[in-house]
Amino acid sequence: MALYRVGKLPGDALAAAAEFHARVLPEVIQALASGADHLTIVLSPADDTHDGWRLAAVQGLAREFAPIRINALASDDETAIDAAARYCAGAAGVTGQILPLDGNGAGAVL
């Protein structure tokens, strides 16, 4: 699985977006040069004021680097991150998405 863990960003959405684009984005672009067919970005949970810039960043990366699939997970639950990362690795048609994870477990898929 190709995972890139962003780590802590500021709580303010504008400051977080600025730091993501200044510090994280160049590292993500460098990680994409490794030749992987997908990359899953792991973000810490944040309130809904972060939704817009996060989605725009992931969708922009997915368009720019197609056919490499790029998605993001928003969680601090390692079990949920592992399960969702495995899903993203095998979901050939899923790209440009952010999956917020709550880690409570929805149960078995029927």
N, CA, C and O atoms as a printed pandas DataFrame, in Angstrom:
     atom_number atom_name residue_name chain_id  residue_number  x_coord  y_coord  z_coord
0              1         N          MET        A               1    0.843   -1.188    0.000
1              2        CA          MET        A               1    0.000    0.000    0.000
2              3         C          MET        A               1    0.881    1.241    0.000
3              4         O          MET        A               1    1.844    1.318    0.762
4              5         N          ALA        A               2    0.563    2.200   -0.837
5              6        CA          ALA        A               2    1.292    3.454   -0.885
6              7         C          ALA        A               2    0.541    4.488   -0.051
7              8         O          ALA        A               2   -0.486    5.019   -0.472
8              9         N          LEU        A               3    1.076    4.764    1.143
9             10        CA          LEU        A               3    0.463    5.732    2.053
10            11         C          LEU        A               3    1.396    6.913    2.251
11            12         O          LEU        A               3    2.612    6.750    2.353
12            13         N          TYR        A               4    0.811    8.106    2.305
13            14        CA          TYR        A               4    1.564    9.293    2.681
14            15         C          TYR        A               4    0.833    9.906    3.867
15            16         O          TYR        A               4   -0.306   10.352    3.733
16            17         N          ARG        A               5    1.480    9.929    5.021
17            18        CA          ARG        A               5    0.883   10.482    6.245
18            19         C          ARG        A               5    1.285   11.942    6.388
19            20         O          ARG        A               5    2.466   12.271    6.500
20            21         N          VAL        A               6    0.287   12.801    6.383
21            22        CA          VAL        A               6    0.520   14.238    6.428
22            23         C          VAL        A               6    1.001   14.686    7.800
23            24         O          VAL        A               6    1.898   15.526    7.883
24            25         N          GLY        A               7    0.446   14.165    8.859
25            26        CA          GLY        A               7    0.783   14.632   10.193
26            27         C          GLY        A               7   -0.068   15.832   10.584
27            28         O          GLY        A               7   -1.035   16.170    9.902
28            29         N          LYS        A               8    0.293   16.452   11.659
29            30        CA          LYS        A               8   -0.496   17.544   12.226
30            31         C          LYS        A               8   -0.408   18.795   11.363
31            32         O          LYS        A               8    0.673   19.211   10.947
32            33         N          LEU        A               9   -1.568   19.381   11.107
33            34        CA          LEU        A               9   -1.675   20.670   10.433
34            35         C          LEU        A               9   -2.369   21.637   11.388
35            36         O          LEU        A               9   -3.005   21.197   12.346
36            37         N          PRO        A              10   -2.260   22.944   11.151
37            38        CA          PRO        A              10   -2.946   23.909   12.015
38            39         C          PRO        A              10   -4.454   23.675   12.061
39            40         O          PRO        A              10   -5.033   23.123   11.126
40            41         N          GLY        A              11   -5.078   24.096   13.148
41            42        CA          GLY        A              11   -6.526   23.944   13.298
42            43         C          GLY        A              11   -7.325   24.893   12.425
43            44         O          GLY        A              11   -8.445   24.571   12.028
44            45         N          ASP        A              12   -6.776   26.044   12.123
45            46        CA          ASP        A              12   -7.436   27.010   11.261
46            47         C          ASP        A              12   -7.353   26.521    9.813
47            48         O          ASP        A              12   -6.277   26.159    9.337
48            49         N          ALA        A              13   -8.479   26.513    9.124
49            50        CA          ALA        A              13   -8.521   25.949    7.770
50            51         C          ALA        A              13   -7.595   26.668    6.796
51            52         O          ALA        A              13   -6.915   26.016    6.004
52            53         N          LEU        A              14   -7.556   27.988    6.836
53            54        CA          LEU        A              14   -6.708   28.726    5.906
54            55         C          LEU        A              14   -5.228   28.456    6.170
55            56         O          LEU        A              14   -4.447   28.278    5.235
56            57         N          ALA        A              15   -4.851   28.428    7.440
57            58        CA          ALA        A              15   -3.462   28.133    7.802
58            59         C          ALA        A              15   -3.097   26.694    7.436
59            60         O          ALA        A              15   -1.985   26.429    6.981
60            61         N          ALA        A              16   -4.034   25.768    7.636
61            62        CA          ALA        A              16   -3.784   24.362    7.292
62            63         C          ALA        A              16   -3.600   24.196    5.784
63            64         O          ALA        A              16   -2.703   23.482    5.338
64            65         N          ALA        A              17   -4.450   24.857    5.008
65            66        CA          ALA        A              17   -4.334   24.783    3.548
66            67         C          ALA        A              17   -2.997   25.361    3.086
67            68         O          ALA        A              17   -2.344   24.799    2.206
68            69         N          ALA        A              18   -2.596   26.477    3.677
69            70        CA          ALA        A              18   -1.321   27.097    3.298
70            71         C          ALA        A              18   -0.152   26.169    3.612
71            72         O          ALA        A              18    0.754   26.011    2.794
72            73         N          GLU        A              19   -0.172   25.559    4.791
73            74        CA          GLU        A              19    0.918   24.645    5.142
74            75         C          GLU        A              19    0.911   23.397    4.268
75            76         O          GLU        A              19    1.969   22.915    3.864
76            77         N          PHE        A              20   -0.273   22.875    3.977
77            78        CA          PHE        A              20   -0.365   21.707    3.099
78            79         C          PHE        A              20    0.272   22.014    1.745
79            80         O          PHE        A              20    1.092   21.243    1.247
80            81         N          HIS        A              21   -0.108   23.135    1.162
81            82        CA          HIS        A              21    0.403   23.465   -0.172
82            83         C          HIS        A              21    1.884   23.823   -0.160
83            84         O          HIS        A              21    2.589   23.549   -1.132
84            85         N          ALA        A              22    2.365   24.422    0.910
85            86        CA          ALA        A              22    3.772   24.821    0.967
86            87         C          ALA        A              22    4.699   23.673    1.357
87            88         O          ALA        A              22    5.775   23.518    0.780
88            89         N          ARG        A              23    4.281   22.863    2.341
89            90        CA          ARG        A              23    5.168   21.824    2.870
90            91         C          ARG        A              23    4.844   20.433    2.339
91            92         O          ARG        A              23    5.738   19.693    1.929
92            93         N          VAL        A              24    3.572   20.085    2.349
93            94        CA          VAL        A              24    3.165   18.709    2.058
94            95         C          VAL        A              24    3.076   18.438    0.561
95            96         O          VAL        A              24    3.541   17.396    0.098
96            97         N          LEU        A              25    2.501   19.336   -0.186
97            98        CA          LEU        A              25    2.286   19.101   -1.614
98            99         C          LEU        A              25    3.569   18.755   -2.364
99           100         O          LEU        A              25    3.552   17.818   -3.162
100          101         N          PRO        A              26    4.681   19.458   -2.151
101          102        CA          PRO        A              26    5.910   19.047   -2.843
102          103         C          PRO        A              26    6.355   17.625   -2.472
103          104         O          PRO        A              26    6.880   16.901   -3.318
104          105         N          GLU        A              27    6.149   17.225   -1.219
105          106        CA          GLU        A              27    6.508   15.870   -0.799
106          107         C          GLU        A              27    5.598   14.835   -1.446
107          108         O          GLU        A              27    6.059   13.760   -1.829
108          109         N          VAL        A              28    4.308   15.148   -1.572
109          110        CA          VAL        A              28    3.362   14.235   -2.224
110          111         C          VAL        A              28    3.741   14.083   -3.696
111          112         O          VAL        A              28    3.739   12.971   -4.223
112          113         N          ILE        A              29    4.059   15.175   -4.351
113          114        CA          ILE        A              29    4.451   15.116   -5.759
114          115         C          ILE        A              29    5.711   14.274   -5.926
115          116         O          ILE        A              29    5.822   13.508   -6.883
116          117         N          GLN        A              30    6.651   14.409   -5.009
117          118        CA          GLN        A              30    7.862   13.592   -5.056
118          119         C          GLN        A              30    7.520   12.108   -4.842
119          120         O          GLN        A              30    8.094   11.243   -5.504
120          121         N          ALA        A              31    6.600   11.815   -3.931
121          122        CA          ALA        A              31    6.187   10.432   -3.686
122          123         C          ALA        A              31    5.523    9.838   -4.929
123          124         O          ALA        A              31    5.662    8.643   -5.188
124          125         N          LEU        A              32    4.812   10.648   -5.689
125          126        CA          LEU        A              32    4.153   10.167   -6.903
126          127         C          LEU        A              32    5.152    9.790   -7.989
127          128         O          LEU        A              32    4.823    9.021   -8.893
128          129         N          ALA        A              33    6.346   10.314   -7.912
129          130        CA          ALA        A              33    7.376   10.004   -8.903
130          131         C          ALA        A              33    7.945    8.599   -8.719
131          132         O          ALA        A              33    8.732    8.137   -9.546
132          133         N          SER        A              34    7.551    7.911   -7.634
133          134        CA          SER        A              34    8.083    6.576   -7.348
134          135         C          SER        A              34    7.543    5.507   -8.286
135          136         O          SER        A              34    8.065    4.393   -8.319
136          137         N          GLY        A              35    6.506    5.831   -9.046
137          138        CA          GLY        A              35    5.965    4.876  -10.002
138          139         C          GLY        A              35    4.804    4.043   -9.481
139          140         O          GLY        A              35    4.384    3.099  -10.151
140          141         N          ALA        A              36    4.276    4.364   -8.308
141          142        CA          ALA        A              36    3.133    3.627   -7.772
142          143         C          ALA        A              36    1.895    3.894   -8.628
143          144         O          ALA        A              36    1.785    4.946   -9.258
144          145         N          ASP        A              37    0.957    2.931   -8.647
145          146        CA          ASP        A              37   -0.272    3.137   -9.408
146          147         C          ASP        A              37   -1.360    3.801   -8.571
147          148         O          ASP        A              37   -2.414    4.165   -9.092
148          149         N          HIS        A              38   -1.102    3.960   -7.264
149          150        CA          HIS        A              38   -2.039    4.667   -6.398
150          151         C          HIS        A              38   -1.293    5.249   -5.198
151          152         O          HIS        A              38   -0.225    4.769   -4.818
152          153         N          LEU        A              39   -1.876    6.290   -4.615
153          154        CA          LEU        A              39   -1.345    6.890   -3.399
154          155         C          LEU        A              39   -2.522    7.279   -2.532
155          156         O          LEU        A              39   -3.463    7.925   -2.993
156          157         N          THR        A              40   -2.463    6.885   -1.283
157          158        CA          THR        A              40   -3.495    7.269   -0.325
158          159         C          THR        A              40   -2.857    8.213    0.686
159          160         O          THR        A              40   -1.887    7.862    1.359
160          161         N          ILE        A              41   -3.415    9.410    0.781
161          162        CA          ILE        A              41   -2.937   10.435    1.699
162          163         C          ILE        A              41   -3.736   10.309    2.993
163          164         O          ILE        A              41   -4.964   10.239    2.958
164          165         N          VAL        A              42   -3.052   10.281    4.127
165          166        CA          VAL        A              42   -3.722   10.170    5.426
166          167         C          VAL        A              42   -3.651   11.519    6.124
167          168         O          VAL        A              42   -2.572   12.028    6.428
168          169         N          LEU        A              43   -4.822   12.083    6.370
169          170        CA          LEU        A              43   -4.960   13.371    7.048
170          171         C          LEU        A              43   -5.540   13.161    8.439
171          172         O          LEU        A              43   -6.302   12.220    8.660
172          173         N          SER        A              44   -5.188   14.020    9.361
173          174        CA          SER        A              44   -5.818   13.990   10.680
174          175         C          SER        A              44   -7.249   14.493   10.559
175          176         O          SER        A              44   -7.555   15.268    9.653
176          177         N          PRO        A              45   -8.133   14.062   11.462
177          178        CA          PRO        A              45   -9.500   14.585   11.430
178          179         C          PRO        A              45   -9.494   16.109   11.609
179          180         O          PRO        A              45   -8.630   16.663   12.288
180          181         N          ALA        A              46  -10.456   16.762   10.998
181          182        CA          ALA        A              46  -10.610   18.215   11.126
182          183         C          ALA        A              46  -12.091   18.547   10.978
183          184         O          ALA        A              46  -12.875   17.734   10.489
184          185         N          ASP        A              47  -12.461   19.746   11.405
185          186        CA          ASP        A              47  -13.862   20.133   11.273
186          187         C          ASP        A              47  -14.198   20.447    9.811
187          188         O          ASP        A              47  -13.327   20.441    8.940
188          189         N          ASP        A              48  -15.469   20.718    9.570
189          190        CA          ASP        A              48  -15.946   20.866    8.195
190          191         C          ASP        A              48  -15.405   22.098    7.475
191          192         O          ASP        A              48  -15.576   22.214    6.262
192          193         N          THR        A              49  -14.758   23.017    8.186
193          194        CA          THR        A              49  -14.175   24.172    7.503
194          195         C          THR        A              49  -12.978   23.772    6.641
195          196         O          THR        A              49  -12.523   24.564    5.816
196          197         N          HIS        A              50  -12.464   22.560    6.820
197          198        CA          HIS        A              50  -11.330   22.060    6.046
198          199         C          HIS        A              50  -11.769   21.269    4.803
199          200         O          HIS        A              50  -10.946   20.961    3.941
200          201         N          ASP        A              51  -13.043   20.949    4.716
201          202        CA          ASP        A              51  -13.520   20.069    3.638
202          203         C          ASP        A              51  -13.200   20.595    2.242
203          204         O          ASP        A              51  -12.750   19.833    1.386
204          205         N          GLY        A              52  -13.422   21.869    2.003
205          206        CA          GLY        A              52  -13.252   22.426    0.665
206          207         C          GLY        A              52  -11.828   22.357    0.154
207          208         O          GLY        A              52  -11.590   21.871   -0.951
208          209         N          TRP        A              53  -10.875   22.836    0.942
209          210        CA          TRP        A              53   -9.486   22.837    0.461
210          211         C          TRP        A              53   -8.941   21.428    0.344
211          212         O          TRP        A              53   -8.148   21.138   -0.551
212          213         N          ARG        A              54   -9.365   20.541    1.253
213          214        CA          ARG        A              54   -8.885   19.157    1.183
214          215         C          ARG        A              54   -9.372   18.477   -0.088
215          216         O          ARG        A              54   -8.591   17.848   -0.803
216          217         N          LEU        A              55  -10.659   18.605   -0.365
217          218        CA          LEU        A              55  -11.210   17.965   -1.559
218          219         C          LEU        A              55  -10.601   18.555   -2.823
219          220         O          LEU        A              55  -10.278   17.817   -3.754
220          221         N          ALA        A              56  -10.440   19.870   -2.869
221          222        CA          ALA        A              56   -9.839   20.498   -4.040
222          223         C          ALA        A              56   -8.409   20.004   -4.256
223          224         O          ALA        A              56   -8.005   19.763   -5.394
224          225         N          ALA        A              57   -7.647   19.852   -3.182
225          226        CA          ALA        A              57   -6.264   19.382   -3.305
226          227         C          ALA        A              57   -6.214   17.953   -3.836
227          228         O          ALA        A              57   -5.441   17.655   -4.746
228          229         N          VAL        A              58   -7.032   17.072   -3.272
229          230        CA          VAL        A              58   -7.020   15.666   -3.697
230          231         C          VAL        A              58   -7.532   15.524   -5.127
231          232         O          VAL        A              58   -6.957   14.780   -5.921
232          233         N          GLN        A              59   -8.600   16.227   -5.457
233          234        CA          GLN        A              59   -9.116   16.150   -6.824
234          235         C          GLN        A              59   -8.129   16.732   -7.827
235          236         O          GLN        A              59   -7.971   16.193   -8.922
236          237         N          GLY        A              60   -7.467   17.822   -7.468
237          238        CA          GLY        A              60   -6.469   18.414   -8.354
238          239         C          GLY        A              60   -5.303   17.469   -8.592
239          240         O          GLY        A              60   -4.838   17.325   -9.723
240          241         N          LEU        A              61   -4.826   16.824   -7.531
241          242        CA          LEU        A              61   -3.743   15.847   -7.683
242          243         C          LEU        A              61   -4.180   14.681   -8.558
243          244         O          LEU        A              61   -3.424   14.228   -9.417
244          245         N          ALA        A              62   -5.400   14.193   -8.342
245          246        CA          ALA        A              62   -5.903   13.057   -9.121
246          247         C          ALA        A              62   -5.993   13.405  -10.608
247          248         O          ALA        A              62   -5.666   12.578  -11.460
248          249         N          ARG        A              63   -6.431   14.618  -10.920
249          250        CA          ARG        A              63   -6.500   15.035  -12.330
250          251         C          ARG        A              63   -5.102   15.199  -12.925
251          252         O          ARG        A              63   -4.833   14.755  -14.041
252          253         N          GLU        A              64   -4.227   15.838  -12.169
253          254        CA          GLU        A              64   -2.883   16.140  -12.668
254          255         C          GLU        A              64   -2.064   14.880  -12.926
255          256         O          GLU        A              64   -1.299   14.823  -13.888
256          257         N          PHE        A              65   -2.220   13.867  -12.071
257          258        CA          PHE        A              65   -1.359   12.693  -12.150
258          259         C          PHE        A              65   -2.067   11.441  -12.662
259          260         O          PHE        A              65   -1.532   10.339  -12.537
260          261         N          ALA        A              66   -3.266   11.593  -13.238
261          262        CA          ALA        A              66   -3.950   10.440  -13.821
262          263         C          ALA        A              66   -3.017    9.779  -14.827
263          264         O          ALA        A              66   -2.330   10.487  -15.564
264          265         N          PRO        A              67   -2.967    8.496  -14.883
265          266        CA          PRO        A              67   -3.880    7.501  -14.338
266          267         C          PRO        A              67   -3.538    7.011  -12.928
267          268         O          PRO        A              67   -4.159    6.066  -12.441
268          269         N          ILE        A              68   -2.557    7.642  -12.262
269          270        CA          ILE        A              68   -2.306    7.264  -10.868
270          271         C          ILE        A              68   -3.534    7.648  -10.050
271          272         O          ILE        A              68   -4.035    8.767  -10.152
272          273         N          ARG        A              69   -4.007    6.719   -9.248
273          274        CA          ARG        A              69   -5.171    6.976   -8.401
274          275         C          ARG        A              69   -4.704    7.618   -7.096
275          276         O          ARG        A              69   -3.790    7.120   -6.438
276          277         N          ILE        A              70   -5.341    8.726   -6.733
277          278        CA          ILE        A              70   -4.989    9.450   -5.514
278          279         C          ILE        A              70   -6.257    9.687   -4.720
279          280         O          ILE        A              70   -7.226   10.260   -5.219
280          281         N          ASN        A              71   -6.237    9.234   -3.464
281          282        CA          ASN        A              71   -7.347    9.421   -2.545
282          283         C          ASN        A              71   -6.793    9.863   -1.202
283          284         O          ASN        A              71   -5.582    9.846   -0.982
284          285         N          ALA        A              72   -7.687   10.259   -0.308
285          286        CA          ALA        A              72   -7.267   10.645    1.037
286          287         C          ALA        A              72   -8.201   10.022    2.062
287          288         O          ALA        A              72   -9.382    9.791    1.804
288          289         N          LEU        A              73   -7.640    9.759    3.219
289          290        CA          LEU        A              73   -8.398    9.284    4.372
290          291         C          LEU        A              73   -8.255   10.331    5.462
291          292         O          LEU        A              73   -7.179   10.905    5.630
292          293         N          ALA        A              74   -9.318   10.588    6.199
293          294        CA          ALA        A              74   -9.259   11.528    7.322
294          295         C          ALA        A              74   -9.606   10.750    8.581
295          296         O          ALA        A              74  -10.770   10.438    8.832
296          297         N          SER        A              75   -8.579   10.440    9.374
297          298        CA          SER        A              75   -8.795    9.638   10.576
298          299         C          SER        A              75   -7.534    9.623   11.423
299          300         O          SER        A              75   -6.436    9.909   10.948
300          301         N          ASP        A              76   -7.724    9.280   12.694
301          302        CA          ASP        A              76   -6.596    9.003   13.569
302          303         C          ASP        A              76   -6.706    7.596   14.152
303          304         O          ASP        A              76   -5.975    7.242   15.077
304          305         N          ASP        A              77   -7.624    6.796   13.607
305          306        CA          ASP        A              77   -7.843    5.418   14.038
306          307         C          ASP        A              77   -7.057    4.490   13.114
307          308         O          ASP        A              77   -7.426    4.315   11.953
308          309         N          GLU        A              78   -5.981    3.896   13.621
309          310        CA          GLU        A              78   -5.088    3.086   12.783
310          311         C          GLU        A              78   -5.772    1.865   12.181
311          312         O          GLU        A              78   -5.456    1.481   11.055
312          313         N          THR        A              79   -6.698    1.250   12.900
313          314        CA          THR        A              79   -7.412    0.096   12.359
314          315         C          THR        A              79   -8.266    0.509   11.170
315          316         O          THR        A              79   -8.290   -0.173   10.145
316          317         N          ALA        A              80   -8.968    1.630   11.311
317          318        CA          ALA        A              80   -9.812    2.129   10.227
318          319         C          ALA        A              80   -8.949    2.556    9.029
319          320         O          ALA        A              80   -9.308    2.304    7.879
320          321         N          ILE        A              81   -7.816    3.200    9.306
321          322        CA          ILE        A              81   -6.913    3.631    8.228
322          323         C          ILE        A              81   -6.402    2.421    7.456
323          324         O          ILE        A              81   -6.379    2.427    6.225
324          325         N          ASP        A              82   -5.993    1.385    8.182
325          326        CA          ASP        A              82   -5.485    0.185    7.511
326          327         C          ASP        A              82   -6.547   -0.445    6.620
327          328         O          ASP        A              82   -6.263   -0.805    5.478
328          329         N          ALA        A              83   -7.769   -0.582    7.133
329          330        CA          ALA        A              83   -8.849   -1.197    6.350
330          331         C          ALA        A              83   -9.192   -0.352    5.124
331          332         O          ALA        A              83   -9.355   -0.890    4.029
332          333         N          ALA        A              84   -9.301    0.954    5.296
333          334        CA          ALA        A              84   -9.657    1.827    4.178
334          335         C          ALA        A              84   -8.518    1.913    3.154
335          336         O          ALA        A              84   -8.770    2.006    1.953
336          337         N          ALA        A              85   -7.281    1.882    3.623
337          338        CA          ALA        A              85   -6.138    1.915    2.700
338          339         C          ALA        A              85   -6.115    0.655    1.835
339          340         O          ALA        A              85   -5.819    0.721    0.642
340          341         N          ARG        A              86   -6.429   -0.498    2.445
341          342        CA          ARG        A              86   -6.504   -1.734    1.657
342          343         C          ARG        A              86   -7.630   -1.644    0.634
343          344         O          ARG        A              86   -7.476   -2.099   -0.499
344          345         N          TYR        A              87   -8.762   -1.057    1.026
345          346        CA          TYR        A              87   -9.862   -0.871    0.089
346          347         C          TYR        A              87   -9.422    0.016   -1.086
347          348         O          TYR        A              87   -9.631   -0.332   -2.248
348          349         N          CYS        A              88   -8.813    1.158   -0.770
349          350        CA          CYS        A              88   -8.379    2.085   -1.824
350          351         C          CYS        A              88   -7.365    1.436   -2.766
351          352         O          CYS        A              88   -7.392    1.679   -3.973
352          353         N          ALA        A              89   -6.478    0.617   -2.221
353          354        CA          ALA        A              89   -5.473   -0.047   -3.050
354          355         C          ALA        A              89   -6.110   -0.972   -4.079
355          356         O          ALA        A              89   -5.575   -1.144   -5.175
356          357         N          GLY        A              90   -7.245   -1.567   -3.736
357          358        CA          GLY        A              90   -7.886   -2.502   -4.641
358          359         C          GLY        A              90   -9.042   -1.936   -5.442
359          360         O          GLY        A              90   -9.613   -2.635   -6.278
360          361         N          ALA        A              91   -9.394   -0.690   -5.203
361          362        CA          ALA        A              91  -10.555   -0.085   -5.868
362          363         C          ALA        A              91  -10.087    0.686   -7.096
363          364         O          ALA        A              91   -9.832    1.889   -7.029
364          365         N          ALA        A              92   -9.979   -0.011   -8.201
365          366        CA          ALA        A              92   -9.387    0.558   -9.410
366          367         C          ALA        A              92  -10.140    1.764   -9.965
367          368         O          ALA        A              92   -9.547    2.563  -10.688
368          369         N          GLY        A              93  -11.398    1.919   -9.659
369          370        CA          GLY        A              93  -12.175    3.033  -10.201
370          371         C          GLY        A              93  -12.333    4.203   -9.254
371          372         O          GLY        A              93  -13.024    5.168   -9.581
372          373         N          VAL        A              94  -11.708    4.142   -8.086
373          374        CA          VAL        A              94  -11.881    5.200   -7.090
374          375         C          VAL        A              94  -10.653    6.099   -7.085
375          376         O          VAL        A              94   -9.541    5.642   -6.820
376          377         N          THR        A              95  -10.858    7.380   -7.380
377          378        CA          THR        A              95   -9.768    8.353   -7.343
378          379         C          THR        A              95  -10.342    9.742   -7.086
379          380         O          THR        A              95  -11.484   10.029   -7.445
380          381         N          GLY        A              96   -9.542   10.595   -6.464
381          382        CA          GLY        A              96   -9.971   11.959   -6.189
382          383         C          GLY        A              96  -10.973   12.069   -5.051
383          384         O          GLY        A              96  -11.741   13.030   -4.997
384          385         N          GLN        A              97  -10.979   11.108   -4.147
385          386        CA          GLN        A              97  -11.968   11.071   -3.067
386          387         C          GLN        A              97  -11.307   11.255   -1.706
387          388         O          GLN        A              97  -10.138   10.915   -1.524
388          389         N          ILE        A              98  -12.061   11.794   -0.757
389          390        CA          ILE        A              98  -11.655   11.833    0.646
390          391         C          ILE        A              98  -12.659   10.996    1.419
391          392         O          ILE        A              98  -13.867   11.213    1.336
392          393         N          LEU        A              99  -12.140   10.037    2.170
393          394        CA          LEU        A              99  -12.991    9.176    2.978
394          395         C          LEU        A              99  -12.779    9.515    4.446
395          396         O          LEU        A              99  -11.748    9.159    5.016
396          397         N          PRO        A             100  -13.749   10.207    5.074
397          398        CA          PRO        A             100  -13.642   10.456    6.505
398          399         C          PRO        A             100  -14.025    9.176    7.247
399          400         O          PRO        A             100  -15.074    8.589    6.977
400          401         N          LEU        A             101  -13.183    8.747    8.174
401          402        CA          LEU        A             101  -13.402    7.484    8.877
402          403         C          LEU        A             101  -13.700    7.759   10.344
403          404         O          LEU        A             101  -13.031    8.574   10.980
404          405         N          ASP        A             102  -14.715    7.069   10.882
405          406        CA          ASP        A             102  -15.007    7.268   12.294
406          407         C          ASP        A             102  -14.501    6.123   13.158
407          408         O          ASP        A             102  -14.452    6.255   14.381
408          409         N          GLY        A             103  -14.125    5.007   12.553
409          410        CA          GLY        A             103  -13.546    3.903   13.297
410          411         C          GLY        A             103  -14.519    3.107   14.139
411          412         O          GLY        A             103  -14.099    2.213   14.874
412          413         N          ASN        A             104  -15.792    3.400   14.057
413          414        CA          ASN        A             104  -16.770    2.668   14.867
414          415         C          ASN        A             104  -17.151    1.334   14.258
415          416         O          ASN        A             104  -17.704    0.478   14.948
416          417         N          GLY        A             105  -16.870    1.142   13.000
417          418        CA          GLY        A             105  -17.167   -0.125   12.332
418          419         C          GLY        A             105  -18.636   -0.224   11.961
419          420         O          GLY        A             105  -19.509   -0.252   12.828
420          421         N          ALA        A             106  -18.891   -0.275   10.694
421          422        CA          ALA        A             106  -20.260   -0.360   10.211
422          423         C          ALA        A             106  -20.759   -1.794   10.173
423          424         O          ALA        A             106  -21.940   -2.029    9.918
424          425         N          GLY        A             107  -19.891   -2.742   10.420
425          426        CA          GLY        A             107  -20.296   -4.133   10.369
426          427         C          GLY        A             107  -19.921   -4.747    9.036
427          428         O          GLY        A             107  -19.349   -4.088    8.167
428          429         N          ALA        A             108  -20.246   -5.995    8.891
429          430        CA          ALA        A             108  -19.895   -6.730    7.673
430          431         C          ALA        A             108  -20.692   -6.193    6.483
431          432         O          ALA        A             108  -21.860   -5.828    6.618
432          433         N          VAL        A             109  -20.056   -6.150    5.342
433          434        CA          VAL        A             109  -20.714   -5.758    4.113
434          435         C          VAL        A             109  -21.544   -6.939    3.632
435          436         O          VAL        A             109  -21.035   -8.054    3.514
436          437         N          LEU        A             110  -22.800   -6.699    3.361
437          438        CA          LEU        A             110  -23.697   -7.766    2.931
438          439         C          LEU        A             110  -23.615   -7.999    1.450
439          440         O          LEU        A             110  -24.310   -8.867    0.923
